């Protein structure tokens, strides 16, 4: 299994208990420039550590100065895809 496959399969594991990870391009990419994304879980379940839906922060790795617009109409489908990848639930 290559690194990309391992990342795709372990989205939940990577974001357990407030973890953070690079999101594979096959899962989602920046809707503004097409770059890779970084995700971080800010709220998680106490028992299993699963990320909470609505509390997974997604940022573009190519935008360190936060100059992207971040319009919800562009970013919400991306956030939804990342939440599915990491197994986020309503905690």
QUIZI-V59323 format. One line per field, one symbol per residue. psi: psi as a letter, one per 40 degrees, with the letter a starting at -180 (. if undefined). A space follows every 10 residues. Layout:
psi->???
//
This chain:
psi->hidddddddf ddddeiffii ihhidediih edeeiiihih hehiiddeei ihhefhhhih eegdefeidf hddddddddd dddddefiih .
//
